[in-house]
Amino acid sequence: MPGSPSPTWAAGPGARAAVVLAVPPGLRAEFFGARDPAGPGGVAERLRDLAEVLPVDDPADVDALRAALAGADVLVSSWGMPRLTGELLAAAPRVGLLAHTGAAITPYVGADAFARGVRVTQAGQGMARSVAEVALTFTLALLHRTHRYDHALRGGGDWATASVAPERHEILGSRIGVVGASRTGRAYIEVVRALGARVQVTDPTLSAADAADLGVELVELPRLLATSRIVALHAPSLPETRHLLGAGELALLADGAGLVNTARSWLVDERALLAELATGRIDAALDVFDREPLPVEHAFRGLPNVLLTPHRAAGTVECRRRQGDIVLAEVQRYLTGAALDHEVGPDALTRVG
């Protein structure tokens, strides 16, 4: 159709591409800042060598975004940006690539952009290691009950009372269940296996050969829940994974087992989880919640068997740098006609969040 972008950027004589950087200044520095203040320029300087950079400080400012997109060839998106669809898409006739600094693209692009030929890439791979390490941290905390001791001491309990906790275990030899062999799931498998865990996985997309390559046992979900000392969730947020763990599934967890969720609250019936945790029978470590920010009065906050973090599993210095590097490399590949390494298609729109 007239005005539609080509599958790759087509430069005319002397043409210079324009890249809209819809990333707030703070995040921009984390993704694209200089690596070493005393050294050469960072990702942002390298990006400016490739194209004219048009920063949008507030991605939610639709007017500023629309004005910048009018002459842009590439859009780099971040959290808070409205969807590139409808009127906003119409205001970006030359945009042929949306490069998202995060993982899930659904909030930032619609089917009409794909239909017009806009290519989409994302930097989720850069987040896998940091999220896996937090999941490992949660796993060790639940095994050793450190969250219970901390809660008891901070709550004013006497030394003897604070010293009481359910039996504790080392990760060496523990059976760890992983729901979803995603990028993050595989990174988690790598680190827990390195510490001697016996890992079993449930994932309908994982073949027996792939499971063997990962060094894990492939099992059905009920068996995994019933026989794992720790269950770590790394499945995608798809329509079919909505409340994958409900009251019936949570009841299968053994007494003293732990649940780790650094993925999405979408995967767990939060009310059922709260009811199970209130009994004190199991423990949980959670980075994601149905309502974020988590309300101050939420019952999770008062439970001694729950470890909570405010959706910060990703976001290490190294993670942000990897995400920035991925985005820069993808933009460079697009502008030079090379194949994209992290491209996703319209099927990615089925992922929630």
N, C-alpha and C positions, 0 to 999 in steps of 0.2 A: 504494500500500500504506500502511497506517497508520504514521504516524511519518515518512513520506518527505517530504523537503523539496520546496517548490514550485520551479518553474523560476526564479523570482526571489523575493527575500526578501519575505515578507508581514508587515508590522508591524501589531500591534494598537495600540489607543489607548495612547499614552504609552510604547510599547515602545521599547527601545534594543537594538540588535544587539550581539552579543558576538563579538569576533574573537580567535582563538587565534593568537599570534605564536610559532610554533615555530622560532625563530631564535636562535642563541647570541648572547650580549651583544656580542661583537666584531663579528660580521657584522651584528647589528641596528644598531649604530652606523654601519656603512658604508652599509647600505641606507636607514636611516630616521633618521639623526642630523641635527642642525641643520646647515644649509649654512654659516652664518656665525655663529660664537659670539657676535658682537655684534649679530646681527640677529634677526629673528623666528624662531619655532620651526620645526623641520624636519618631515619627513614624519611622524614618530611623533606629534608634537603635532597635526598635521592629521588623522591617523587617529583620535586620541582624540576629536576633535570629531565624528567620524562614529559611533563605537561604543565600547563598553567593550572595552579591550584586555587580554587575558589572556596575559602572556608565559610561555613555557616555555623556560628557559635551556638545557636539554639536550634537544634534539629526540629523542635516542635513549632518553630515560627514559620508557618505556612507561607506567608508573604515573602519572607527572605529566601526561603527554599525555592519557591516558584521563580523568583527573579534570577537566582543563581542557575537554576536548571535550564533556563531558556537557551543558553549557549553552551551547555555542557555535553560532553561525550560519555562521561563516566560519573556514576554516583557512588560514593563511599558512605554507607549508612551506619548508624549506631542506635543504641537504645533511645527511645523517645521520639524517633522520627515517624511522621505519619506514613501510611501506606502509599507507595508509588502506584496509584491507580486513579481512574477517573480523570478529574480535572487536573490533578497534579501530573499525571502521566501525559496528558495532552499538552501540558506546559513544558514538556521535556522532549521535543521532537527528535533530538539527536542522540539522546542517551541510549547506548547499546549495551551497557554493562552496569549492573548493580553489584557492588562488592560489599558484603556485610561483614562488619568487624566481629560479630558474634556467631552463633550457631543457627538457631531457629529463624527462618526467613519469613514465616507466615505473617507476622505483624508489619512487615515492611514492603511486601510486594504481593500483587494479586495475579490472578489467572490472565487478566487482560494484558499485563505487561509481557508475560510469556507469549501470549498470542501475537503480540506485536513484534516479537523477535528479540526482546531484551534478554540478555543472558544474565544469569545470577550465579554468584559464587559466595562462599562463606568461609569463616575462619575457625569453625568449631574444632578442627584438629588441634589448634593451638591451645585449647582449654583442657584437653584430655588429661595431661599429666598432673596439672594442679588439682583438678577435681579428684583424680584417682588418689593423690596423696592425702587429701582431706578425708576421703572415704577410708583410707588406711588408718589415719589418725583416729577416726571414729571407731573403727574396728578394734584397735588396740585399747582404746578407752573403755569400750563396752566389755571386752574380755577381762580387763583388770579392774573394772568397776570404779575407775578413777572419778567419774562424774558423781557417783553416789557419795564417795568420801568427801569430795569438794563441797557438794550440796549440804552434807551434814555438818561439816566444820563451819562453813559460812553461815549456816542457819542457827548457830549457837549451841549445837549439841555438845554434850560432854565427850571427852576423849573415848571412853569405853563404848558409848552408844555410836559415835561416829565411826568406830572401827568395825562395826558389824555390817556385812554385805553378803550377798549370795556368793557361792563358790566362784573362784576366779580361775582363768585359764591362760596359758601361753598360746600364741598363734601357731607355734610349731606343732604340727600334727592335728590342729583343729580343722574340722570340716567347715569350709566357708562356701556358702551358696551365692551365686551371682545370677541375677535375673537380667539377662540382656548382654550379649557379647558385642556391645557397641564399641566405638573408639575408646570411650572412657572405661567401659567394662573391660576391654582388653588391657588397657593400661593398669587397671586395678588388679586384674588377674596376674599380671607380670610382677607387681610389687608384693602381693601377698604370697605368691608361690616362691618368690625369692626368700621369704622369711619362713618357709617350710609348711605353709598351709596346704591342706588337701582341698582342691577346688572342684565343685560341681556347678554346672551351668544349665539353665533352662533358656532356650531361645529357639523358636520355630524356624528361624532362618539359618541356624548353624548346622552344618553337616557333621557326620561322625568323623570324617577325615579332618575337617577344620578343628573339631574338638580335640582330636588326637594331636594335631600340630600345636595347639595351645597348652597341651598337657592337662586337660580337664576331663571330667566325666560328664557326659550329656545325659540329663535326667528330666523327667516331667516335673512340673511345678509342685504338685502335692508332695512328692517324695523330697524335693529340695527343701521345702518349708519344714517338713517333719524331721529332717535329719541334719540340718545345718546349725552349727553353733551361732554363726552370724549370717544373716541374709542381707546382701547389698544390692540395691536397685540401680540398674543402669539401662533400663529399657527406654525406648522412645515414647513420646506422648502421641499416640495414635488413637483413633476412635475405639479400636479393639483393645487397647490397654487401659481404658478408663476404669479406675477402681479394680485393677487387676488383683489387688489384695483387698478383699472385703472381710467381713466378720468371720466367715467360714474359713477363709485362707489363713487369717491371723490366728485362729484357734488351733491350727495345725502346728504352729511353732512350739517347740519344746519349752518346758519351764526353764527360765534362765537364759533363753536365747535372746539375741539382739537383732534389731532391724536398723539398717543404715540407709538413709535416703538423701543422696546428694543430686538426684536426677530431677524429678518433678513430683509435686504433691498429687498431680493427676493420677498417678499410679496406685494410690492408696485411698481407701475410704477413710477420711480423717476422723469422722465420728466413731467409726468402728475401732480405729487405732487408739483413740483417746480412751474408749471404754476398756480396751484390753490393757492399756498401760495403767489405768487407774487401779487395776487389781494388783499391780506390782509383780505380776507373773513374768513379764518380759521387760526388756530395756529397749530404748531406741535412741538414735542420734540423727537429728534432722537439720537439714539446711534449707528446706523448701516447705512452703505452707500454702493452704488454700487461700488465705488472706495475707497479703504482704503490703505493708509491714504487719508483723504479727501483733495483734492487739495486746496492749499491756495487761488486760484482764484475762487473757486466754489461759485456759486450764493447763496447757502444756508447761507454762512457765513455773507452775508450782509443784510439778512432779519430780521427786528425787531420782527417779529412774530414767530421766530424759535429759539428753545433752542437746543443746540448741545453739545454732549459729544463724546469723541473719542473711542467708542466701549469699554467702561470700566464698563458696568453695573455689570458684575461679577467681582470677584477679590478682595473682601474684605478679611481681615485677617481670619474672621470666615469661609468664603466660601472656601478659599484655604485649611484650616484645615479640613473641611468636605470632600473635594475632596480627600485629602491625606488619611483620615481615611477610606473612601469608598474603595479606591484602595488597601490599606493594608488589609482590611477585606476580599476583594474578593480574593486576592492572598492567604491569609491564608486558606480560604474556599477551593480554588482549590487544594492547596497542601495537605490538610487533607481529601479531598474527599467529602466535604460538598457541598450542593447545593449553586449555586451562586445567589445572590440577585439582581444583576443589569446586567444580561446577555442579550445580544441582538443577533438576528439572521440575516441571509442574507437580510431580508426585510429592515433592518436598512440602507442598502446601497442606498436605494431610496431617503434618505434624503440628501439634497444638502448642502454642506458647513460644 
